[in-house]
Amino acid sequence: MSWIATIPFEAATGKLRRLYERIAGPDNNVDNIMMAHSLRPHTMEGHMALYKSVLHHSGNTLPKWVLEALGVFVSGLNGCAYCETHHFAGMARLLRDDAQADQIRSALADRRVDAAPISSGEKAAMRYAEKLTLRPAEMVAEDADALRTAGFDDGQILEINQVVSYFAYANRTVLGLGCSTKGDVIGLSPGNSDDPDDWGHH
């Protein structure tokens, strides 16, 4: 499941067991990306707090499916099939339109943002995500201005930025430790956006 040793749910004790219980899905399933942190539970705790705040918090105003779509795109750009697979499933579930979800994924996988069946504003967010992912040192104030022109307020620009930045971290966690989807339940996520401390995956 990864290139380093991990501690399974049934063998976990102490803080690790408590964290596993907070994040577990059906049948105490813990995603491999989180299990990869098991030798240092404090890093799992930090990862989950960031993940929940960036993608699953009621303080965000952009639709969750849009945030997930950004994650799918960034993961594809980074070559992280693990995160792309998980978050496409989450995006499709939230979008509730399998045909549109498949068309979005196909267009983004080919880096054809303009061909994706999404709004012009959402396309602008994808272009920002692509540049920040592939050419971060080239970002300029005009990149934020383009998002304002597309209709996003500054808080929403921050949301977009944080999703792109989070996936840079998550993708490198997965790719650098060799996490696979073997044993994972694909597409589960924390459902309770109103409680930042509720990390249960459903």
C-alpha positions in Angstrom: 0.0 0.0 0.0 3.1 2.3 0.4 6.8 2.0 0.3 7.2 2.5 4.0 5.8 0.5 6.9 2.3 1.4 8.0 0.2 0.4 11.0 -3.2 -1.1 10.2 -6.3 -0.1 12.0 -6.5 -3.3 14.1 -3.0 -2.8 15.4 -3.2 0.9 16.2 -3.1 2.1 19.8 -3.0 5.5 21.6 -3.2 8.6 19.5 -3.0 6.8 16.2 -6.0 4.6 17.1 -8.0 7.7 18.1 -7.1 9.4 14.8 -8.0 6.3 12.8 -11.4 6.2 14.6 -12.0 9.8 13.6 -11.3 9.3 9.9 -12.4 5.8 9.3 -14.9 4.9 6.7 -17.1 1.7 6.4 -15.7 -1.3 8.2 -13.0 0.9 9.8 -11.4 1.4 6.3 -8.6 4.1 6.4 -7.5 5.5 3.1 -3.9 4.6 2.3 -2.9 8.3 2.0 -3.7 8.7 5.7 -2.3 5.3 6.7 1.0 6.4 5.2 1.2 8.9 8.1 0.8 6.1 10.7 4.4 6.2 12.0 4.0 9.9 12.8 0.4 10.5 13.8 0.9 14.2 14.3 1.5 14.6 10.5 -1.8 12.7 9.9 -3.5 15.1 12.2 -2.1 18.1 10.4 -3.0 16.6 7.0 -6.6 16.0 7.9 -7.0 19.5 9.5 -5.7 21.1 6.3 -7.7 18.8 4.0 -11.0 19.3 5.9 -10.5 23.1 6.0 -9.6 23.4 2.3 -12.2 21.1 0.7 -14.9 20.4 3.3 -15.6 23.4 5.3 -18.9 25.4 5.5 -16.8 28.7 5.4 -16.1 28.0 1.7 -18.5 29.6 -0.8 -17.5 27.8 -4.0 -19.4 24.7 -4.8 -17.7 21.5 -3.4 -17.8 19.9 -6.8 -15.8 22.8 -8.3 -13.2 22.4 -5.5 -13.0 18.7 -6.2 -12.7 19.3 -10.0 -9.7 21.6 -9.3 -8.2 18.7 -7.3 -8.8 16.3 -10.1 -7.1 18.6 -12.6 -4.1 19.4 -10.4 -3.7 15.7 -9.5 -3.7 14.9 -13.2 -1.1 17.6 -13.9 1.1 16.2 -11.2 0.6 12.6 -12.5 -1.0 11.5 -9.3 -3.5 8.8 -10.4 -4.4 8.0 -6.7 -5.7 11.5 -5.9 -7.2 11.9 -9.4 -9.2 8.7 -9.0 -10.4 9.4 -5.5 -11.4 13.0 -6.1 -13.0 12.3 -9.5 -15.4 9.9 -7.7 -16.1 12.6 -5.1 -16.7 15.2 -7.8 -19.0 12.9 -9.8 -21.0 12.1 -6.6 -21.4 15.9 -5.9 -22.2 16.8 -9.5 -24.9 14.2 -9.8 -24.4 14.1 -13.6 -22.1 11.2 -14.7 -22.0 12.3 -18.3 -20.9 15.8 -17.4 -18.4 14.5 -14.9 -16.9 12.2 -17.5 -16.7 15.0 -20.0 -15.0 17.3 -17.5 -12.4 14.6 -16.6 -11.7 13.8 -20.2 -11.1 17.5 -21.1 -9.0 18.2 -18.1 -6.9 15.0 -18.6 -6.1 16.3 -22.1 -5.5 19.8 -20.8 -8.3 21.1 -23.0 -9.8 23.4 -20.4 -11.9 25.3 -22.9 -13.6 22.0 -24.0 -14.8 21.2 -20.5 -18.6 21.6 -19.9 -18.1 24.1 -17.1 -18.7 27.9 -16.8 -16.3 30.5 -18.1 -15.5 31.4 -14.5 -14.7 27.8 -13.7 -12.4 27.6 -16.8 -10.6 30.7 -15.5 -10.1 28.9 -12.2 -8.6 25.9 -14.0 -6.2 28.1 -16.0 -5.0 29.6 -12.7 -4.6 26.1 -11.3 -2.7 24.9 -14.3 -0.2 27.8 -14.2 0.3 27.6 -10.4 0.9 23.9 -10.6 3.3 23.8 -13.6 4.9 27.3 -13.5 4.5 28.6 -9.9 7.4 31.0 -10.1 5.8 32.7 -13.1 2.6 33.8 -11.2 1.9 37.5 -11.3 -0.8 39.8 -10.0 -2.6 39.6 -13.3 -3.4 36.0 -12.6 -5.4 37.0 -9.6 -6.9 39.9 -11.6 -8.1 37.4 -14.2 -10.0 35.5 -11.5 -11.7 38.8 -10.3 -12.6 39.5 -13.9 -14.2 36.0 -14.1 -16.4 36.9 -11.2 -14.6 35.5 -8.1 -14.2 37.7 -5.0 -10.9 37.7 -3.1 -12.1 35.1 -0.6 -12.9 32.7 -3.5 -9.6 33.3 -5.1 -8.0 32.2 -1.8 -10.2 29.1 -1.8 -9.0 28.3 -5.4 -5.4 28.9 -4.3 -5.6 26.7 -1.3 -7.1 23.8 -3.2 -4.3 24.0 -5.7 -1.7 24.3 -3.0 -3.2 21.4 -0.9 -3.1 19.0 -3.9 0.6 19.9 -4.5 1.2 18.6 -0.9 -1.2 15.6 -1.1 0.1 14.5 -4.6 3.7 14.5 -3.4 2.7 12.6 -0.2 1.2 9.9 -2.4 3.9 9.9 -5.1 6.8 10.1 -2.7 5.6 7.3 -0.5 4.2 5.0 -3.2 0.6 4.9 -2.0 -1.8 2.8 -4.0 -5.5 2.5 -4.0 -5.4 -1.2 -3.1 -7.8 -1.7 -0.2 -9.2 1.8 -0.4 -12.9 2.6 -0.7 -12.8 5.1 -3.6 -14.4 8.5 -3.3 -15.3 8.7 0.4 -14.9 12.1 2.0 -15.8 14.0 5.2 -19.5 14.8 4.8 -20.1 17.2 7.7 -18.9 20.5 6.5 -20.4 22.3 9.4 -18.1 20.7 12.0 -14.3 21.0 11.2 -13.6 18.4 13.8 -15.8 15.7 12.2 -13.4 13.8 10.0 -15.5 10.7 9.4 -15.4 9.5 5.8 -18.8 8.6 4.2 
